[in-house]
Amino acid sequence: MVAASLLAAFWAAFALALISPGPNFAVLLGTAMQKGRPAALKVAMGMAIGETVWGFGAVFGVAMLAARNPWIETALRVGGGLFLLYLAALSIRAALKKGDRADALPAPENDAATATSARGSVMRGFGLMLLNPKAGVFWVSLTSVFLTPETPASIGVIAVAGAVAMSLAWHTTLAIAFSADAVTVAYRRLRRGLEATLGVVLGGLGLRLLVSN
């Protein structure tokens, strides 16, 4: 009974943080509009994998090590900020590219290109999550509050597994919603403005991450 209450509180806190808008939201939106649903779903999968790494790292003390060593946190923060700036640059470049509505349609790909694109999408989501120091701090804080040294390891594993499942479900839902026909049609009509806006948002998030302490 106590374990059930502990898990419920843990997952409730995680859910509140999960649904708050942030870089994940912006990247999923941009990927869905630019590359379509399959790529956005791969990004969601990558985010879930990154969530798994942080979750189990926090439970087994790896993330705590990063939290106690400032240079590790700084490296993650700088890496995450640069990664967001890289994604912003891609969006800005797409906004500057002239083209008609047909240009917004994905070009046919062969099997090798499809496999490469899929890996790239997964790594985009994974890299975004792994290089986000706030994710590490959040996981360390969450586990330190709800999971004490006396908590059985099995409870920690269940807590992380449930959180990862929630992350995958939420980000998959966003990927599907953002790649809906209505969103796709709007993107084709407003492509350059949307790409520019997305680039500015991602760039702002990246700069804020770089200058934050």
PLY file of the C-alpha trace (Angstrom):
ply
format ascii 1.0
element vertex 213
property float x
property float y
property float z
element edge 212
property int vertex1
property int vertex2
end_header
0.00 0.00 0.00
2.83 2.37 0.92
4.67 1.47 -2.28
1.56 2.19 -4.36
1.13 5.62 -2.75
4.82 6.36 -3.27
4.67 5.44 -6.93
1.47 7.45 -7.47
3.03 10.56 -5.94
6.23 10.06 -7.95
4.37 9.70 -11.24
2.07 12.66 -10.47
5.09 14.92 -9.94
6.70 13.60 -13.10
3.52 14.16 -15.12
3.31 17.80 -14.08
6.86 18.41 -15.27
6.34 16.35 -18.41
3.42 18.34 -19.80
5.01 21.75 -19.24
6.16 23.31 -22.56
9.88 23.36 -23.24
12.52 22.39 -25.82
10.96 18.94 -26.30
7.67 20.56 -27.27
9.32 22.88 -29.79
11.50 20.18 -31.35
8.58 17.78 -31.75
6.50 20.52 -33.36
9.29 21.43 -35.76
10.05 17.82 -36.69
6.40 16.96 -37.28
5.89 19.96 -39.53
9.16 19.62 -41.41
9.52 15.86 -41.81
6.14 14.38 -40.97
4.73 11.90 -38.49
7.24 9.02 -38.83
10.19 11.29 -38.04
8.34 12.92 -35.12
7.53 9.50 -33.68
11.21 8.57 -33.91
12.10 11.76 -32.03
9.58 10.81 -29.34
11.24 7.41 -29.07
14.65 9.05 -28.72
13.31 11.26 -25.94
12.02 8.20 -24.10
15.44 6.54 -24.40
17.10 9.66 -23.01
14.56 9.73 -20.19
15.49 6.13 -19.41
19.18 7.01 -19.14
18.52 9.92 -16.78
15.97 7.97 -14.74
18.11 4.95 -14.04
21.14 7.21 -13.66
19.34 9.09 -10.89
18.10 5.92 -9.20
21.54 4.33 -9.18
23.47 7.47 -8.33
25.06 8.32 -11.69
23.12 11.57 -12.10
23.93 12.46 -8.49
27.60 12.28 -9.43
26.99 14.81 -12.20
25.09 17.06 -9.81
28.01 17.07 -7.36
30.64 17.84 -10.00
30.08 21.32 -11.48
32.19 20.66 -14.58
29.92 17.79 -15.61
26.83 19.97 -15.22
28.55 22.77 -17.14
29.52 20.42 -19.97
25.96 19.18 -20.25
24.57 22.71 -20.16
26.93 23.96 -22.86
26.36 20.87 -24.99
22.59 21.19 -24.66
22.66 24.90 -25.48
24.80 24.35 -28.56
22.55 21.51 -29.68
19.48 23.74 -29.47
21.32 26.47 -31.39
22.16 23.90 -34.06
18.48 22.95 -34.38
17.61 26.67 -34.49
20.08 27.17 -37.33
18.45 24.36 -39.30
15.03 25.98 -38.89
16.34 29.43 -39.86
18.01 27.96 -42.94
14.76 26.27 -43.91
12.91 29.57 -43.45
15.33 31.34 -45.77
14.96 28.69 -48.46
12.55 29.83 -51.13
10.13 27.38 -52.68
6.53 26.69 -53.50
4.12 24.57 -51.54
5.39 21.41 -53.15
8.76 22.01 -51.52
7.18 21.36 -48.16
6.32 17.80 -49.17
8.83 15.12 -48.18
10.88 13.83 -51.07
10.84 10.10 -51.84
13.60 8.21 -50.07
15.25 4.90 -50.74
15.66 2.30 -48.00
19.15 3.46 -47.02
18.06 7.10 -46.81
14.99 6.14 -44.77
17.11 4.18 -42.31
19.56 7.06 -41.97
16.72 9.55 -41.45
15.16 7.30 -38.80
18.44 7.04 -36.89
18.92 10.79 -37.15
15.45 11.45 -35.74
15.97 9.06 -32.83
19.34 10.64 -32.06
17.80 14.12 -32.22
15.34 13.23 -29.48
17.93 11.27 -27.49
20.55 14.01 -27.74
18.07 16.69 -26.75
17.10 14.79 -23.60
20.58 13.58 -22.69
22.17 17.04 -23.09
19.49 18.71 -20.99
21.02 19.30 -17.54
17.62 20.35 -16.21
16.40 16.82 -16.89
19.24 15.46 -14.77
18.61 17.94 -11.95
14.90 17.15 -12.07
15.49 13.41 -11.86
17.96 13.77 -9.00
15.53 16.03 -7.11
12.58 13.76 -7.75
14.34 10.59 -6.69
15.87 12.23 -3.62
12.41 13.32 -2.45
10.49 10.13 -3.15
13.10 7.36 -3.16
15.17 7.07 -0.01
18.13 4.74 0.49
15.74 2.41 2.29
13.44 2.17 -0.75
13.77 -1.23 -2.46
15.57 -1.11 -5.79
12.57 -2.77 -7.41
10.42 0.25 -6.54
12.95 2.56 -8.16
12.96 0.46 -11.32
9.16 0.46 -11.45
9.06 4.22 -10.87
11.46 4.89 -13.74
9.75 2.39 -16.06
6.39 4.05 -15.45
7.83 7.52 -16.01
9.48 6.43 -19.27
6.17 4.94 -20.44
4.44 8.23 -19.63
7.12 10.16 -21.51
6.77 7.95 -24.58
2.96 8.17 -24.50
2.92 11.97 -24.09
5.52 12.73 -26.73
3.95 10.23 -29.13
0.60 11.95 -28.65
2.22 15.31 -29.42
3.95 13.88 -32.50
0.65 12.57 -33.84
-1.21 15.79 -33.05
1.43 18.05 -34.58
1.54 15.96 -37.78
-2.24 15.99 -38.28
-3.53 17.00 -41.70
-4.73 20.40 -40.49
-1.32 21.20 -39.05
0.40 19.99 -42.21
-1.80 22.16 -44.42
-1.15 25.19 -42.21
2.57 24.49 -42.33
2.58 24.36 -46.14
0.88 27.73 -46.27
2.94 29.42 -43.58
6.16 27.41 -43.87
8.72 30.20 -43.85
7.13 32.16 -41.02
6.69 29.06 -38.88
10.27 27.92 -39.51
11.59 31.37 -38.60
9.52 31.45 -35.41
10.65 27.96 -34.45
14.27 28.96 -35.07
13.93 32.00 -32.83
12.29 29.95 -30.06
14.92 27.22 -30.17
17.70 29.79 -30.38
16.32 31.63 -27.36
16.10 28.39 -25.38
19.64 27.50 -26.36
21.04 30.90 -25.38
19.19 30.84 -22.08
20.68 27.43 -21.34
24.17 28.66 -22.20
24.02 31.74 -19.97
22.18 30.13 -17.06
24.07 29.07 -13.94
0 1
1 2
2 3
3 4
4 5
5 6
6 7
7 8
8 9
9 10
10 11
11 12
12 13
13 14
14 15
15 16
16 17
17 18
18 19
19 20
20 21
21 22
22 23
23 24
24 25
25 26
26 27
27 28
28 29
29 30
30 31
31 32
32 33
33 34
34 35
35 36
36 37
37 38
38 39
39 40
40 41
41 42
42 43
43 44
44 45
45 46
46 47
47 48
48 49
49 50
50 51
51 52
52 53
53 54
54 55
55 56
56 57
57 58
58 59
59 60
60 61
61 62
62 63
63 64
64 65
65 66
66 67
67 68
68 69
69 70
70 71
71 72
72 73
73 74
74 75
75 76
76 77
77 78
78 79
79 80
80 81
81 82
82 83
83 84
84 85
85 86
86 87
87 88
88 89
89 90
90 91
91 92
92 93
93 94
94 95
95 96
96 97
97 98
98 99
99 100
100 101
101 102
102 103
103 104
104 105
105 106
106 107
107 108
108 109
109 110
110 111
111 112
112 113
113 114
114 115
115 116
116 117
117 118
118 119
119 120
120 121
121 122
122 123
123 124
124 125
125 126
126 127
127 128
128 129
129 130
130 131
131 132
132 133
133 134
134 135
135 136
136 137
137 138
138 139
139 140
140 141
141 142
142 143
143 144
144 145
145 146
146 147
147 148
148 149
149 150
150 151
151 152
152 153
153 154
154 155
155 156
156 157
157 158
158 159
159 160
160 161
161 162
162 163
163 164
164 165
165 166
166 167
167 168
168 169
169 170
170 171
171 172
172 173
173 174
174 175
175 176
176 177
177 178
178 179
179 180
180 181
181 182
182 183
183 184
184 185
185 186
186 187
187 188
188 189
189 190
190 191
191 192
192 193
193 194
194 195
195 196
196 197
197 198
198 199
199 200
200 201
201 202
202 203
203 204
204 205
205 206
206 207
207 208
208 209
209 210
210 211
211 212
